[in-house]
Amino acid sequence: MLEAKSRAKLVRDKNKMQQQNVPAQNMPEKVFSQMVKAGTKTYFFDVKKTIKGTNYLTIAESYKNQKGERVTNRVMLFKEHFPEFAGTLEGLKQYLQ
């Protein structure tokens, strides 16, 4: 089921890029994608490949605000920053239990 949702998201991304007149070949290649629903929010974890072949992680949060408008926030994390980021998350875990 996740693969179908990932494919649907990829199609939506391509359509969005085409509407913005961005050639599809310039769109980053999606390597991995996973969606997590948590309460009223949905999180997307996408690993993409740059044109130069370097992988990076995009974490997106999506929800509807009080007006019913869709709000999306994104963080991009490049692979050279991941060990530090992951270590910080691991250290924070103790404060969330």
FENJOKA-V839508 format. One record per helix or strand. SS is the DSSP state (h for helix, s for strand). FROM is the first residue (numbers start at 0). TO is the last residue. If there is no record, write none. Layout:
BEGIN
SS & FROM & TO
SS & FROM & TO
END
This chain:
BEGIN
h & 1 & 18
h & 23 & 25
s & 28 & 37
s & 40 & 48
s & 54 & 63
s & 69 & 77
h & 78 & 95
END
